[in-house]
Amino acid sequence: MAEMNLTLVTEFLLIAFIENPEWALPLFLLFLFMYLITLLGNLGMIILIRMDRRLHTPMYFLLSHLAFMDICYSSVTVPQMLAVLLEHGAALSYTRCAAQFFLFTFFGSIDCYLLALMAYDRYLAVCQPLLYVTIMTQQTCLSLVAGAYVAGLFSALVRTVSAFTLSFCGTNEIDFIFCDLPPLLKLTCGESYTQEVVIIVFAIFVIPASMVVILVSYLFIIVSIMRIPSAGSWAKTFSTCTSHLTAVSLFFGTLIFMYLRGNSGQSLEENRVVSVLYTAVIPMLNPLIYSLRNKEVKESLRKILNRAKLS
C-alpha cells in the first residue's frame, strides 16, 4: 500500500464567521460590549465585596474568586474572538493555540470547582447552621480555594499535554472562534485513542464530579427546607440559593451540551452559539445574577452609591 503524504500542522487558522463578512462588524461590536460589561460587572463585584465588611463571609469570598475567574476565563477567549472578526480570520502558532487551550481549561476547571464549593457552603449554612462558623473558617476557605486552583492546574496540564501530543495533519483551518477541544479533535490523524480517553476521563472528572457535589448538596438543602413548617421561612431560606442555582444551570448546561453529548447531530452553528454562551455571555451574566437576586449585594451597592452622592 502506498504511504500517504501527510502535512503536519504547525499553525492553526481560525476562520469562524468569515463566510458572512457582513456580520463581522455587528458581531465585533456586540462581543466587545459584552466583554466590557463582563470586566466592569465582575470587577465591580470584587471591589464591592472587599469594601463592605458585611460581605466578608465565606460565600462572598468564594463569589469574589468566581468573579475573578470569570474575568480571566473571558479574557482568554473573547479578545481572540474579536481578532477573528476584525481581521476576517486569525493565524495562531502551535504554541499560542496550546497556551490558549491550557488557560481556557485552567480557568474553566476552577469555575466548576468554585461553583461546587459554593453549593457545599450553602449546604453547611442551611443544614448545619450551628456548626457553620466553626467549619467554614477563613483558613478553611483559603484551603478550599487553593485546592480548587491546584486541581484546575493539574487538570489543565493533563488535558493540554494529551490534546497537543495528538498528530494534527491535513488542513489547519479551524472553523471556530478559539482553540477549543471539539474542533481540534477534528484535525487529528493517526492513533489518538489513548489521548482521547485521558481527555474524556478528565472532562468526566471535572464536570460530573462538580455536579455530583452540587446535586448532593442541594438534595440535603431541599430535605432540610421541607422540614420547615412555615412557607415564608421556606421561601426565605431557599432564596439564598436561587442565584447560585441560576449560575450553575447556565454554566453546566452549556458545558454538558458542548462536551458530553455525542458527535452525531452536531453542527458548526450550534457549537459556535454554545461556545459564545459559556465564554462571553455567562461571565457577563454572573455579576448581574448575583446582584439582582441577592438582597445583601443590592443593599451594599445602594450604600456605596449613597456615600458617593454625599461625598
Disulfide bonds with the S-S distance in Angstrom:
Cys97-Cys179 1.98
Cys169-Cys189 1.80
